[in-house]
C-alpha cells in the first residue's frame, strides 16, 4: 500500500493510506489518494489496445521543439519499504496485583502532511503475542521525497482484545523521526532511543503519577515523559524497480494526414495513470517532420516515472500532429502497460491508434494508423538512496547577505529584522532547507558564512566571514547553532556591500575539491536580497565548481529584480565563462516571495520553499557520480 500527495497545487492536501487499518482509523478527506492495493490499475476497459479511455483531456499541449526530447522534471518519488523491524527491552505491562507481564505489542505508524501538525494514521503492524522484544514482519510502503520533511510517529500498544479501537488497548510508548533520518542513517537503519526530539512516552510503573500531559487519546495517569520504555528499530529499503531505467523506441505506420499541403509532423505523448483515474504526462518524443511513417529516436525514462513501480498500471499514449502555433492536431491514442512493453518487439506491441470521435461517427472506421515498439531494454542505474545508504554524506554550508540594501536590522522594515512574533525571510529560508539536509549529515556541523559587511575589530569589508567568529572553524552545531550565530552577527557587524558571491562559492569549492571519492557531497545555500555585483567572477567560480561534488542553491528575498540570478540557473543555457561551459547544471535559484505569497503561514511557506529549492539536489548528485564513474558503496551491515 502507498501514499501519494496531490502535488499539482501550491497548497498541500491531506493524504494517507496503507497498512492494516482497523475500524478505528480516522476518516480521510474526500481528496485523499488511498491505495487499497499498491498500484491499483485503471478500469479494465481503458487497457484494451485501441480503446479510448472514458475521459479524454483537451488536446492542448505546449509546443515542443522539433528536435530533442526529455521526460518531465517533476520530482519522482522513490517508493520505500519502511518497517518497524522490532523493539528491544520493552517494559512489562503492570497488572494487579502490582506485577508485570509481557505485552502483546502492535506498532501504529502515523504521518503528517507537509506544513501541518495533524497526525494521520497510515497503518499498523501485526500483533506479536507476549514479547518484550518483538520482531514485526509487516512493512509500510511510502513515497520518499528528498525535498520534503516527512514526519513519522510510531506508537506502541499492548493489544488486549480484537477491538480495532486503539483506546481499548494499553499504550506502551511512542517515538518520532523523519523519513529522511531513517534513509540518511547507515544502511537505512535507525535505532530510536529517548531523546529531547524523539522519545517514547513510558508506561509508568504501578502507582506512578504523570508529570506531563500524554498524547490526547491517552487517559491521564498513563504516561511519564522522558522515561525510556525500550527502543524501536526502524528500517527503510528502496523498492528495486525505483532505480530501473527503461530504453524504448517506437515507429508508426499509415498515420492520418493532418496537414492540407503536406504530410503530418507526428510526435508521441506518454501518460502514466494515477490511482484516482487521472493521468500525468511523463514523456514526449521529438517531432518527426513531414512523414506518416515516422521512426522516433530511442529514449530513456525511469520506470517509476513511467508506471510508478506498478507493471500493470495503464500507460496512455497520444499521437499528435505538431503545429507551430501550439494547437497540435490530435491523431489518436492507445493504451498499454509496462508489463506489455517489457515483452519487447512483437505482435503484442503493435498498437492501433484510435480517434474516439472518428470511431463514433464512422461505422467502418478501423484506426488512424499503427504504432509499433521497435526495441525495449531496461537497466538498473544507481539511485540517490543507493549513495546515501552507502554512506555518502551531504555537507551543508549557508552564506547570508549582510549588504546595506537589506535595511537597518533594528527597523521592522528590514529583511534582517528579528521580530518576536514572526520569522524573517532569512530565518525561514535557512530553516526550510537546513532542517531537511541535516538528516543526511552525521555530525550536524554546518559552516555558516556572511558576505557584504564591515566586520570587527577593524571594520574591513568581508565577503567570506564566519558567523560564529571563528575563521579556523566556521561550523555551527545544528541549524539552531547557525541561527544563533546569524543573530549574534547582526549585532556585531555593519551592513555594507557590494553583493559578491564568488568568495563563498570558492570557499565551499575548496572543501569539495579535497573529497572527490563520492563519500561527501557539498550543498551551498546562498540567501540574498539584491543584484549580484561580481557576475563574471561568480560565473567563473560556478564553472569550476561544476566539476566538483557540489550544488548551489540561491534564494532571493525581498522585492528586488533577480534577472541575473536566473542567468546563473542553467536550466535552459548552461553557465559559461571565458569560453568554458559548466560540466553540469549545479545552480538552482528560487525567489522567496513566490512561496510566501501563496499563503498558508510560515510552516507551509517553508515546506513549499524547501520543495522548490531541494528537488534538483538528488539528480545533481547523481550527475556528478555518473560523470566521474563513482559507484555507490555497499550499505554497511546492521549493527
PyMOL commands that set and color helices and strands:
alter all, ss='L'
color gray80, all
select helices_A, chain A and resi 44-47+166-168+179-184+186-188+240-243+303-307+338-341+347-349+356-361+384-389+404-406+425-440+478-492+502-513+535-545+563-568+593-596+601-614+617-628
alter helices_A, ss='H'
color red, helices_A
select strands_A, chain A and resi 70-71+78-88+93-95+99-101+105-112+119-124+140-144+151-158+170-178+189-192+231-238+244-253+266-273+279-284+299-302+314-321+329-337+350-352+370-380+393-401+445-451+453-455+460-462+465-466+475-477+494-495+520-528+550-556+576-577+580-581+587-591
alter strands_A, ss='S'
color yellow, strands_A
deselect
rebuild
show_as cartoon
